[in-house]
């Protein structure tokens, strides 16, 4: 695993807050030059450690809310089962885990997906799967787009947030419909969250000013939220924990709000499962995780119990397959639905 120095980590922290900020703005905030920022950014991308993507609003990507899926495998079959699930386009993230289940994945009902068949026939038919539990996501409190390193000063963070088109912590309830031109722009942002107006103009065969207006329209509506995708382990957070919480119903909003505000969470949702909250978070080490459980979770009201697993291997995050669990692999294509003019 490549190690990042302090300047790299500061750059990643800045890009996590404002992934589309101009290089000269980032350089001014970090007290360096735009050329240095550009070189470091290029090196991280060429090393396949960092990628600019966009999180697309669920209402544009799917025909319903996603599912959190826990899979138990027959002994000795976990790796083969996980490889088979990588062929399922609806699987947005795939982790091999310790604990009660062997594989954790998130399934998004994309356009054209027969969800009932996928969950009751396609996945169970994979050789080696012993059982599946699929829990519908009812409400999302936090997504990975909101996770970032806490390395910058308040003044630095405030300067960067002036270059953010929408608050990643407050997505709109629903977006759209988009025009055909906006949908095509969304596709470009999906694969490159930092695409310039000049690049988009060439891809869309429109003027630069038109491309700029289309990008701004898509961003301001909240249809796409640009983000940096980088493996947390590279940033000093090698331990991923998957925690389900049995919470008394009246305390669910309070617990969700507390987990949303915490620095470790990457995916926090309320589900229609035996435990109503699933919290996917990253930690520096075992002591960091243990303090989170005893101090942070222990202080929250209404928690009657929890179940915890840890990731043994990360095969996919955000439709990006991993090589050797750390480096960014190929982007999964054919995820966005066909364009439909307004």
C-alpha positions as a Python dict, from the first residue, in 0.01 Angstrom:
ca = {
    (1, 'X'): (0, 0, 0),
    (2, 'X'): (138, 339, -94),
    (3, 'X'): (173, 587, 189),
    (4, 'X'): (61, 947, 151),
    (5, 'X'): (254, 1232, 311),
    (6, 'X'): (97, 1521, 499),
    (7, 'X'): (74, 1738, 188),
    (8, 'X'): (-109, 1459, 3),
    (9, 'X'): (-349, 1414, 294),
    (10, 'X'): (-418, 1789, 313),
    (11, 'X'): (-489, 1789, -61),
    (12, 'X'): (-729, 1495, -32),
    (13, 'X'): (-905, 1665, 262),
    (14, 'X'): (-948, 1980, 52),
    (15, 'X'): (-1077, 1788, -249),
    (16, 'X'): (-1321, 1595, -33),
    (17, 'X'): (-1476, 1923, 79),
    (18, 'X'): (-1469, 2091, -264),
    (19, 'X'): (-1394, 1840, -540),
    (20, 'X'): (-1452, 2093, -820),
    (21, 'X'): (-1266, 2386, -666),
    (22, 'X'): (-1010, 2552, -899),
    (23, 'X'): (-647, 2453, -847),
    (24, 'X'): (-547, 2809, -756),
    (25, 'X'): (-816, 2820, -486),
    (26, 'X'): (-699, 2491, -335),
    (27, 'X'): (-339, 2610, -353),
    (28, 'X'): (-421, 2936, -176),
    (29, 'X'): (-611, 2754, 99),
    (30, 'X'): (-326, 2505, 151),
    (31, 'X'): (-49, 2764, 122),
    (32, 'X'): (119, 2617, -184),
    (33, 'X'): (125, 2668, -561),
    (34, 'X'): (-131, 2563, -819),
    (35, 'X'): (137, 2373, -1010),
    (36, 'X'): (225, 2172, -699),
    (37, 'X'): (-141, 2094, -637),
    (38, 'X'): (-181, 1986, -1000),
    (39, 'X'): (124, 1759, -989),
    (40, 'X'): (18, 1590, -668),
    (41, 'X'): (-337, 1541, -793),
    (42, 'X'): (-211, 1393, -1120),
    (43, 'X'): (22, 1155, -935),
    (44, 'X'): (-259, 1028, -712),
    (45, 'X'): (-480, 969, -1015),
    (46, 'X'): (-209, 801, -1221),
    (47, 'X'): (-129, 576, -923),
    (48, 'X'): (-498, 476, -920),
    (49, 'X'): (-532, 590, -562),
    (50, 'X'): (-780, 868, -629),
    (51, 'X'): (-1068, 917, -866),
    (52, 'X'): (-1322, 1194, -915),
    (53, 'X'): (-1674, 1061, -955),
    (54, 'X'): (-2025, 1177, -868),
    (55, 'X'): (-2293, 1028, -651),
    (56, 'X'): (-2614, 1032, -853),
    (57, 'X'): (-2943, 1099, -677),
    (58, 'X'): (-3134, 775, -613),
    (59, 'X'): (-3449, 895, -787),
    (60, 'X'): (-3256, 928, -1116),
    (61, 'X'): (-3057, 608, -1082),
    (62, 'X'): (-3302, 355, -948),
    (63, 'X'): (-3664, 246, -956),
    (64, 'X'): (-3679, 231, -575),
    (65, 'X'): (-3469, 247, -262),
    (66, 'X'): (-3163, 22, -233),
    (67, 'X'): (-3130, -293, -23),
    (68, 'X'): (-2865, -387, 229),
    (69, 'X'): (-2791, -756, 166),
    (70, 'X'): (-2617, -1001, 399),
    (71, 'X'): (-2508, -1336, 251),
    (72, 'X'): (-2396, -1656, 422),
    (73, 'X'): (-2186, -1895, 213),
    (74, 'X'): (-2106, -2262, 225),
    (75, 'X'): (-1760, -2327, 372),
    (76, 'X'): (-1481, -2252, 128),
    (77, 'X'): (-1702, -2079, -131),
    (78, 'X'): (-1695, -1715, -17),
    (79, 'X'): (-1438, -1590, -270),
    (80, 'X'): (-1618, -1759, -560),
    (81, 'X'): (-1955, -1622, -449),
    (82, 'X'): (-1814, -1271, -417),
    (83, 'X'): (-1662, -1294, -766),
    (84, 'X'): (-2002, -1400, -903),
    (85, 'X'): (-2173, -1105, -733),
    (86, 'X'): (-1923, -877, -906),
    (87, 'X'): (-2099, -972, -1230),
    (88, 'X'): (-2426, -831, -1094),
    (89, 'X'): (-2455, -470, -1215),
    (90, 'X'): (-2696, -379, -936),
    (91, 'X'): (-2432, -451, -669),
    (92, 'X'): (-2296, -108, -580),
    (93, 'X'): (-2062, -224, -301),
    (94, 'X'): (-1930, -571, -212),
    (95, 'X'): (-1734, -660, 100),
    (96, 'X'): (-1617, -996, 236),
    (97, 'X'): (-1682, -981, 609),
    (98, 'X'): (-1629, -1151, 941),
    (99, 'X'): (-1919, -1213, 1175),
    (100, 'X'): (-2260, -1372, 1114),
    (101, 'X'): (-2249, -1315, 737),
    (102, 'X'): (-1969, -1379, 490),
    (103, 'X'): (-2056, -1109, 234),
    (104, 'X'): (-2215, -767, 266),
    (105, 'X'): (-2339, -581, -40),
    (106, 'X'): (-2570, -298, -133),
    (107, 'X'): (-2812, -366, -417),
    (108, 'X'): (-2962, -79, -618),
    (109, 'X'): (-3270, -154, -834),
    (110, 'X'): (-3146, 6, -1153),
    (111, 'X'): (-3365, 85, -1452),
    (112, 'X'): (-3486, -243, -1600),
    (113, 'X'): (-3407, -449, -1288),
    (114, 'X'): (-3655, -719, -1190),
    (115, 'X'): (-3583, -680, -821),
    (116, 'X'): (-3800, -969, -704),
    (117, 'X'): (-3625, -1208, -942),
    (118, 'X'): (-3282, -1070, -850),
    (119, 'X'): (-3333, -1122, -477),
    (120, 'X'): (-3529, -1447, -487),
    (121, 'X'): (-3376, -1626, -787),
    (122, 'X'): (-3061, -1473, -940),
    (123, 'X'): (-2861, -1422, -622),
    (124, 'X'): (-2977, -1741, -439),
    (125, 'X'): (-2890, -1944, -751),
    (126, 'X'): (-2521, -1853, -723),
    (127, 'X'): (-2336, -2174, -626),
    (128, 'X'): (-2215, -2161, -268),
    (129, 'X'): (-2477, -1928, -122),
    (130, 'X'): (-2641, -2078, 185),
    (131, 'X'): (-2880, -1795, 274),
    (132, 'X'): (-2960, -1432, 199),
    (133, 'X'): (-3111, -1154, 408),
    (134, 'X'): (-3215, -844, 213),
    (135, 'X'): (-3327, -536, 408),
    (136, 'X'): (-3495, -244, 230),
    (137, 'X'): (-3340, 97, 303),
    (138, 'X'): (-3617, 321, 434),
    (139, 'X'): (-3414, 634, 500),
    (140, 'X'): (-3053, 737, 443),
    (141, 'X'): (-2890, 952, 709),
    (142, 'X'): (-2540, 955, 561),
    (143, 'X'): (-2368, 849, 240),
    (144, 'X'): (-2001, 820, 152),
    (145, 'X'): (-2002, 1155, -27),
    (146, 'X'): (-2019, 1320, 317),
    (147, 'X'): (-1717, 1138, 469),
    (148, 'X'): (-1395, 1337, 477),
    (149, 'X'): (-1067, 1380, 664),
    (150, 'X'): (-1073, 1630, 948),
    (151, 'X'): (-736, 1791, 879),
    (152, 'X'): (-817, 2148, 780),
    (153, 'X'): (-885, 2452, 994),
    (154, 'X'): (-1232, 2602, 1014),
    (155, 'X'): (-1114, 2895, 802),
    (156, 'X'): (-974, 2662, 534),
    (157, 'X'): (-1293, 2455, 528),
    (158, 'X'): (-1510, 2767, 502),
    (159, 'X'): (-1305, 2899, 209),
    (160, 'X'): (-1339, 2570, 24),
    (161, 'X'): (-1712, 2536, 89),
    (162, 'X'): (-1767, 2859, -102),
    (163, 'X'): (-1687, 2652, -413),
    (164, 'X'): (-1942, 2378, -342),
    (165, 'X'): (-2265, 2386, -545),
    (166, 'X'): (-2475, 2190, -294),
    (167, 'X'): (-2440, 2060, 61),
    (168, 'X'): (-2345, 1690, 37),
    (169, 'X'): (-2511, 1632, 374),
    (170, 'X'): (-2849, 1764, 258),
    (171, 'X'): (-2954, 1610, -73),
    (172, 'X'): (-3302, 1699, -201),
    (173, 'X'): (-3578, 1445, -150),
    (174, 'X'): (-3623, 1406, -521),
    (175, 'X'): (-3475, 1541, -845),
    (176, 'X'): (-3590, 1570, -1202),
    (177, 'X'): (-3698, 1488, -1451),
    (178, 'X'): (-3393, 1606, -1644),
    (179, 'X'): (-3380, 1713, -2005),
    (180, 'X'): (-3191, 1491, -2247),
    (181, 'X'): (-2898, 1735, -2245),
    (182, 'X'): (-2893, 1738, -1864),
    (183, 'X'): (-2906, 1357, -1855),
    (184, 'X'): (-2609, 1335, -2091),
    (185, 'X'): (-2422, 1582, -1872),
    (186, 'X'): (-2509, 1372, -1568),
    (187, 'X'): (-2345, 1071, -1735),
    (188, 'X'): (-2025, 1267, -1780),
    (189, 'X'): (-2025, 1380, -1417),
    (190, 'X'): (-2097, 1025, -1301),
    (191, 'X'): (-1762, 910, -1440),
    (192, 'X'): (-1566, 1233, -1385),
    (193, 'X'): (-1692, 1457, -1109),
    (194, 'X'): (-1434, 1721, -1194),
    (195, 'X'): (-1499, 1738, -1568),
    (196, 'X'): (-1449, 2089, -1706),
    (197, 'X'): (-1690, 2283, -1923),
    (198, 'X'): (-1439, 2258, -2208),
    (199, 'X'): (-1422, 1878, -2179),
    (200, 'X'): (-1800, 1849, -2149),
    (201, 'X'): (-1847, 2073, -2453),
    (202, 'X'): (-1635, 1838, -2665),
    (203, 'X'): (-1821, 1531, -2540),
    (204, 'X'): (-2167, 1684, -2583),
    (205, 'X'): (-2086, 1873, -2905),
    (206, 'X'): (-2213, 2202, -2764),
    (207, 'X'): (-2055, 2538, -2690),
    (208, 'X'): (-1846, 2582, -2377),
    (209, 'X'): (-2098, 2826, -2230),
    (210, 'X'): (-2381, 2578, -2289),
    (211, 'X'): (-2178, 2298, -2129),
    (212, 'X'): (-2109, 2520, -1828),
    (213, 'X'): (-2480, 2597, -1786),
    (214, 'X'): (-2568, 2227, -1812),
    (215, 'X'): (-2310, 2128, -1551),
    (216, 'X'): (-2431, 2399, -1314),
    (217, 'X'): (-2793, 2297, -1366),
    (218, 'X'): (-2722, 1933, -1283),
    (219, 'X'): (-2513, 2024, -978),
    (220, 'X'): (-2748, 2287, -838),
    (221, 'X'): (-3047, 2052, -866),
    (222, 'X'): (-2858, 1795, -661),
    (223, 'X'): (-2880, 1538, -941),
    (224, 'X'): (-2506, 1474, -910),
    (225, 'X'): (-2284, 1538, -611),
    (226, 'X'): (-1915, 1534, -714),
    (227, 'X'): (-1685, 1351, -479),
    (228, 'X'): (-1340, 1206, -436),
    (229, 'X'): (-1329, 827, -429),
    (230, 'X'): (-1021, 703, -246),
    (231, 'X'): (-980, 391, -37),
    (232, 'X'): (-1001, 486, 334),
    (233, 'X'): (-710, 252, 413),
    (234, 'X'): (-479, 476, 208),
    (235, 'X'): (-583, 767, 432),
    (236, 'X'): (-507, 582, 755),
    (237, 'X'): (-845, 416, 813),
    (238, 'X'): (-784, 47, 731),
    (239, 'X'): (-1055, -97, 954),
    (240, 'X'): (-1411, -105, 815),
    (241, 'X'): (-1691, -201, 1052),
    (242, 'X'): (-2050, -289, 967),
    (243, 'X'): (-2275, -238, 1268),
    (244, 'X'): (-2646, -309, 1297),
    (245, 'X'): (-2826, -149, 1588),
    (246, 'X'): (-3144, -265, 1761),
    (247, 'X'): (-3299, 70, 1852),
    (248, 'X'): (-3630, 147, 2018),
    (249, 'X'): (-3854, 311, 1754),
    (250, 'X'): (-3891, 647, 1929),
    (251, 'X'): (-3512, 683, 1955),
    (252, 'X'): (-3434, 601, 1589),
    (253, 'X'): (-3428, 968, 1472),
    (254, 'X'): (-3195, 1067, 1756),
    (255, 'X'): (-2954, 780, 1687),
    (256, 'X'): (-2955, 845, 1312),
    (257, 'X'): (-2880, 1215, 1371),
    (258, 'X'): (-2591, 1134, 1606),
    (259, 'X'): (-2438, 882, 1365),
    (260, 'X'): (-2481, 1123, 1076),
    (261, 'X'): (-2286, 1390, 1264),
    (262, 'X'): (-2004, 1153, 1363),
    (263, 'X'): (-1676, 1158, 1170),
    (264, 'X'): (-1642, 784, 1102),
    (265, 'X'): (-1963, 699, 916),
    (266, 'X'): (-1975, 635, 541),
    (267, 'X'): (-2322, 482, 503),
    (268, 'X'): (-2586, 513, 774),
    (269, 'X'): (-2941, 402, 699),
    (270, 'X'): (-3268, 298, 855),
    (271, 'X'): (-3377, -38, 717),
    (272, 'X'): (-3677, -270, 721),
    (273, 'X'): (-3480, -542, 897),
    (274, 'X'): (-3456, -707, 1240),
    (275, 'X'): (-3226, -423, 1349),
    (276, 'X'): (-3354, -89, 1216),
    (277, 'X'): (-3018, 89, 1173),
    (278, 'X'): (-2716, -18, 968),
    (279, 'X'): (-2398, 185, 1016),
    (280, 'X'): (-2098, 137, 783),
    (281, 'X'): (-1794, 318, 922),
    (282, 'X'): (-1414, 328, 902),
    (283, 'X'): (-1160, 342, 1183),
    (284, 'X'): (-787, 386, 1238),
    (285, 'X'): (-745, 69, 1442),
    (286, 'X'): (-915, -170, 1683),
    (287, 'X'): (-882, 71, 1975),
    (288, 'X'): (-1053, 345, 1772),
    (289, 'X'): (-1342, 108, 1697),
    (290, 'X'): (-1369, -12, 2056),
    (291, 'X'): (-1391, 347, 2185),
    (292, 'X'): (-1660, 423, 1928),
    (293, 'X'): (-1868, 129, 2050),
    (294, 'X'): (-1828, 190, 2422),
    (295, 'X'): (-1817, 570, 2433),
    (296, 'X'): (-2012, 696, 2130),
    (297, 'X'): (-2272, 424, 2086),
    (298, 'X'): (-2286, 366, 2461),
    (299, 'X'): (-2398, 726, 2515),
    (300, 'X'): (-2692, 705, 2272),
    (301, 'X'): (-3046, 644, 2402),
    (302, 'X'): (-3267, 351, 2318),
    (303, 'X'): (-3008, 102, 2190),
    (304, 'X'): (-3105, -246, 2305),
    (305, 'X'): (-2827, -433, 2126),
    (306, 'X'): (-2589, -441, 1834),
    (307, 'X'): (-2425, -682, 1594),
    (308, 'X'): (-2086, -603, 1447),
    (309, 'X'): (-1883, -734, 1153),
    (310, 'X'): (-1555, -617, 1003),
    (311, 'X'): (-1446, -615, 641),
    (312, 'X'): (-1185, -874, 548),
    (313, 'X'): (-1168, -757, 187),
    (314, 'X'): (-1328, -479, -18),
    (315, 'X'): (-1415, -590, -369),
    (316, 'X'): (-1624, -293, -481),
    (317, 'X'): (-1723, 52, -363),
    (318, 'X'): (-1940, 297, -559),
    (319, 'X'): (-1947, 61, -860),
    (320, 'X'): (-1566, 66, -873),
    (321, 'X'): (-1398, -272, -844),
    (322, 'X'): (-1084, -297, -633),
    (323, 'X'): (-753, -458, -719),
    (324, 'X'): (-586, -611, -413),
    (325, 'X'): (-859, -453, -198),
    (326, 'X'): (-706, -105, -211),
    (327, 'X'): (-641, 40, -556),
    (328, 'X'): (-918, 170, -775),
    (329, 'X'): (-1025, -62, -1055),
    (330, 'X'): (-1257, -19, -1352),
    (331, 'X'): (-1577, 180, -1328),
    (332, 'X'): (-1894, -27, -1373),
    (333, 'X'): (-2076, 96, -1683),
    (334, 'X'): (-2440, 66, -1793),
    (335, 'X'): (-2559, 185, -1453),
    (336, 'X'): (-2742, 501, -1550),
    (337, 'X'): (-3077, 455, -1725),
    (338, 'X'): (-3137, 572, -2083),
    (339, 'X'): (-3202, 941, -2127),
    (340, 'X'): (-3566, 1054, -2132),
    (341, 'X'): (-3628, 1407, -2256),
    (342, 'X'): (-3846, 1619, -2031),
}
